[in-house]
């Protein structure tokens, strides 16, 4: 911690707060809080900051009617948007197999997230998404939404908008900072993951991102910085 020290071997050494005990009810118990008065307020000096990352455990894409895409058309990717009949960048005419305005979801080990962040102050929340294909060579826009499904549902669902993020080339992967409130919802059992959906046929929003289709470094992730 660097904030409480003890004199030992002619030097000041940090105290490991995890090893500090107090005598209570005839037994030695861990110290939950050590407080000090700073500028007229009490602050907890027995806490420290942690950074934990969780990788996706499931993903699924859905058609415009919210039903799952066939596995042969999904392949573990996270789809968003509607593709057109003619692809000018590659001079390809697609056969008329349409899924409407597509959307997708990805989930995580929510029990692990909640256990790690229980009682914590959320300092920062980031998610990782790597694009696999966009309609345009210049990329597209991912519209990220949150959900509260702990397992792959039979129909697409969401609980609200999280963030819109522009990708500038095909294949781009990036860490995206989202609201701390999303981390609080994960901590408190009100959210379980995120997804992609924009109710628009504009091909700016068409593309697919790695879900469980990717290798470990390509799959979606959640990274939370928290203090407890």
N, C-alpha and C positions, 0 to 999 in steps of 0.2 A: 504493500500500500504506500509506503513512504511517508505516512502521516502520524503513525505511532511507532516510537522506537524504544529500545531497551539498551542499556550499556552492558556490553559483553565483550570480553577479550580486548579491552582497551579501545573499543570502537562502538559506535552507535549502529545498531542493526534493526531492520524492520521487524515488526511483530506480525506473525501469520495469524490473522484474525480468525481463521478457521480452527485454530488450536486454543484460542482463549476460552476459558470456562468460568462460570460463576456458580457458587454454592447456593442451591435453591431446593426446598422440599427434601432435604437430606441427601441430595445427589448433585454431582457436578453436571451442569448443563451448558450447551453452547450459548455464546452471547449473540443475540440477534441484532442488537443495535448498540453502538457506542457513539454518543452524541457530544458535540462541542458547540459552544456559543460563538458565532461569527457574525459581526455586524448586526447584532440585535436579533438574530434568528438561530435556531438550532439546526445543525446539519449532521447527517449520519456519516461518520467517518469509518464505519465498519463495512462499507460496501465497496465494490469494484466493478469496473466495466468489462463486459464480455462481448465477444463477437462469435456468433454461431451461424453455420450454413446448413441448409437442408436441401437435398435434391429431390426431384419429383419421384413419386412412387406409382402414379398412373396418369394417363391422359386419354382424351377421347374427343373426336370431332363429330359435329352434328350438321344435319341438313337444315334448310330454311324452315322446315316444319318442326324443328327441335328434336327430331328422332335421330338416332345414331347413324352415321355413314356406314355403309358396308365395310367390313375389314379390308376388302380388296381395294377400296378407294381411300382408306384412311392411313394404313401403314404406320400408325403411331405418331403421325404428324398432327400439328395443331393448325387447322384451317381457319381462315377468316375471309369473308367476302364472296363475291360472285365473279366467276371468270366469264369472258366473252366467247363468242363463236369464233372470232378471228383474232389471232395473236400477231400483231404487226411486227413485233421485235424479232420473232422467229419465223414469220411467214407460215404459220401453221393454222389450218382450219380444224377445229375440234368437232368430233362427232357429237350429236346433240344429247350428251349425257350431263344433265344439269342437276345440281343439288340446291339450287336457290342461293340465298345469302347465307353462307356457312358461318359457323361459330364453333368454339372449342373450349375445353376445360382441362385443367391440370391440377392434380392433388398431391398432398404431401403427408408425411407422418405427423399428423396433427397432435397426437398424444405426446410425442417427443418435443414438439414446439411448445406446447402448453406446460409441460413439466419443466423445461429449461427456463421459461420466462415467467413462471408463476411468481407473482408478487414483485416483479421487476418494473423498473421505469424504462420505457422504450425510448431509445435515443435516436435511432435511425433504422429505416427499413429499405432494402434494395431487392430487386428481383432480376434474374438473368433470363434473357430470351435470345436465342440465336435464330435468325431468319434462315430458311432453307431455299425459298423461292418467292419472288415477288413478280407481279405482272410486268412491271417496268424494270429495266436494267438499273434505273436510278433509285430503286427501292420502293418503299411504300410506308404506310402508317399503320402501326399496331394500336388498336384501341383496347386497352386492358381493363377488364372488369373483375370484380371479386365474387366469390361464391362461398357457400357454407356446407358443401357436400363432402363428407369424409371418404366416400367411396364413389366409383364411377356410376353416375346415375343413368337411368334409361332415357331421360330427357334432359335437354340443356336447361340450366337454370343459373341465375345470378342474383346478387344482392345489391348491385350498383356499380357505377363508374369508378375506376381507380386512376387511370392516366392514359393519355394519348401520346405515343412516342413515334417520331419519324425515323425510319431507317433509310440510309442514303445509298446503299448498294446491296445487291443480292448476296446472301451468305453472311451478312454482318451479325455479329453477336455483341451484346452490350449489357452492362449492369445499369439498371434504371432505378433511380431513387423515387420512392413513392411516399405517401403520407404516413406519418407515425401512427395515425389512428388505425391503419390497416394492421400494424403490428399489435396494437392494443386489442383489436378484434380477434386476431389469432391467439393471443395470450388468454383472452377471456372466453374463448369458445364460440365466438360469433362469426368467425370466418375460418375457412379451411384451405383456401387456395385462390387461384385466379383463372381467367380465361380471356378469350379474344372474341369480340363481336362489335360490328358497326352496322347499323341498319341502313346500308347504302349499297347500291349496285355500282358505284363509282369504282373503277379498277385500281385507284389509289389504295384501296383497302383490301384488294385481293392478294393473297399470298398464303404460304404456310411456313410455320416455325417448327423447329425440332421439339417433339414431345418425348415420349419414351422411345421414339425412333432413333434418337441420337446416342452417341457414346456418352460416357459419364460427364465429359467436359462440355458437351453440347446441350444436355438436357436442362430444362428450366430449374431454377433454384430460387430459394428465398434466403437472404442474409439479414440477420437482425443484430443490431448493436444495442445492448441493454445493460442496465446497472442494477445490481442486487447484492 
